[in-house]
Amino acid sequence: MTVPIDQLRRRRDGMIEAISGGECLCLLDEESLDSSGLAEGSLWDWEDLMELSHQAQERFAKRKALSLLSRRDYSMEELTQKLEQTVDRESAERAVCRMQELGLVDDRKYAGRLARDLMERKCFAPSRVRRELIQKGIDRDVAHQAVELVEYCPERSISRIVEKKYGGVIEDEKKLRRIFSALQRYGYSAYEIWPALRSFLEEGLSEDE
């Protein structure tokens, strides 16, 4: 089957839409046009056009992946989803696999770094960190292993949160409820929260006296 190319419309991201009958048939790039001679007004075999598009999208996805990874780390699934915003799933997956081959994407290392950051800097509890990792596409087992490698002291972490965000004093029941709810959102259980808050409660009571 042949299709007419009515228009080649350039997008802001550098990709080119091949338009036929008012609809976008596929995405191309400048290299596609240069190598194939494709131009407005030409007729193209559908399968040949799709092959050109796959090649163009894969090239674009690799360039985009390198650009994204130059700014910050990504998990494989997170990067794939980001690339899917501009190219098809297959092209995105191939680009991410190439980044993995180059050592630029590594889910285990990424999970380890992120778990340490979330637990040490943000004071998240392990359960919250595991959820965060899994939401970013990290395998469940990898997420569990990453969390287990980080030293965990709930009392110390909770104390840091209370000191930093609440001034280190719990002077009334209203503030206690607010802090308790916040700590649960951080991923802490009641069994971890109450012992850690005891000293702050005692300090608040002594000040009232």
N, C-alpha and C positions, 0 to 999 in steps of 0.2 A: 504494500500500500504506500502510495506517495502522498505527501502533504505539502501545501504551499506555505512558504514563509512570507507572511505579509509584512511583518515588522520585527526589528531587533531593538528591544527596549532595554537600555542600560539602567541598572539599579545603583543605588548609592554605595552598596558594598562591593561593587566591581563586577558582579555577575550580570549576565545578559539574558533577558527573557526572549524566547523565540515565540512570536505571536502568530496565530493562524485563526482566522474567523473570529477575531476578537478575544480569543482565549490563549493563555500561556501554555504552550505545549511542553516546554522543558527549559532548563537552565543551561547556559553555555558560558564560556569565557573567551577572552581575546585570543588565546592560543587555539581554541576550537575553530574560530573563524579563520585565523591565519593558516592553519594546517589543512582545513577542509575546503576553503573557498566559499563557504556558506554565506549567502547574502540575501538581502530583501528581494522578494520577487522570484526566488528560486524554488524548485520542486525537490523534495528530499524523500528518500525511502525512510519509512518510519523506524525500522530497526537500526539503520545507520545513524539516524538522528538521536535515538535513545543511547546508543553506544557513545556518541560524542558527548552527550549530556552526562553520562556516568563518569567519564574521564574528567570532564570539567569540574563536576561537583567534588570528585575525590581530590583533585588538585587544590581546589578552594578550601576544602575541609582541612587538609594538611597544613596549609598556610595559616588558616584561622586557628587551628589547634596550637601551633607554635606561638602565635601571637598571644593567645589566652594564657598559655603556660609560662610565658615570659613575665606575666604579672603576678600569678599566684599558682598554688598547687590545686589540682583537681583529682577526684576519683575518676575511674574509667567511666562509670555510668553518668556521673555529673557532667563530664566533658562531652560525652556522647549526646546527652540531652541539650547541652548548650549549642553544639554544632547542628543539631536537628532543627534549630530555629531557622537555618538558612539552606540546608541541604537535606537529601533524603537519608533515611536511617542507615541504609547499607553503606553509603559513602562516609557517613559519620563514624560508623563502627570500624571501617577499614582504616580511616585516619587515626582513630584512637589506638588500634592495634599497632600501627606503625609507630606511634609515640611510645607505646609500651616496649616495642623492640629496641627503640633508641634509648630506653631507660629514663624517659621523661615522665612516664606515668607508672606508678607502682602503688597499688592499693594498700599493701601491708605497711609500707613506709609512710604513706599518707595518713593511714588510720592511726599509726603510732604517734606521729607528730601532732595530729589533731586531738587525740585523746589526752596527751600530755598537756597541751595548751588549755583545753577545756577544764581539766581537773585542777591544774596548778594555777592558772591565771584567772579563770572564771569561777573556780570552786564548784563546778558541777559534780554531782554524785555519779557513781558508775552507771546507774540505770539511765540517767538522763544522757550521759555521754554515749552509751550504746545506741539509744534511740537516734541521737544526732548522726552518728556514723551510718546507721542503717538507712536513714532518710537520704543520705548522700550516695546511696548505692553500694555501700560496703557490705560484703558478705557477712552474714550473722556471726559465723565462727571467727572470722578475722576481726570483727568488732569486739567480740568477747576477749580474744587474745590480746588485742591492743590495750584494752582497759586493765586487764590483769597485770600488765607490765608496769603500770604507774602506781607508785606508792600512794596509799589511801588512808587518811586519818580523818574520819567524819567530824570529830570534835574540833580539830584544828581548823578545818575548812569552814565549818559553820561559824566558829568564833570570828574568823576573818570577815565573813559576810556581815555578821551583826555589827562588828566594829566599824567596817567601812561604810555600810549603807544605813545603819540605824544608830550610830553614835555610841554603841557599846552599852547602852542602858535600856532596860525594859521597865518602864515606870507604871504601866497600867495594862489592864486586860485587853483593851482595844489594840494597843501596839503589839501585845503578845500574839493575838490572833492574826494580825497582819504579817508578822514575821514568820509565824508557823506556816501560814499559807504560802508565803514566798519560798520558804525552804522546801516545801513539798514540790513546788514547781521546779526547783533546782534538782529534784530527784531523791531527796532524803526521806527516809521513813520516820514514823513517829518514834520508833525505838532509838533512832540515831539523834533525833532532834531534841527530845526532852533532856537527856543527860548533858548535852552541849549547852542548853539554855539555862541550866540550873544556876550556874554562877552569875549569869546576868540578872536572873530573877532575884537572887539573894542580894545582889548589889542594889537593885532598884528598891527593894523593900527596906534595906538599911538606910537609904537616902530619904525615904518617906518618914522614917522615924526621927 
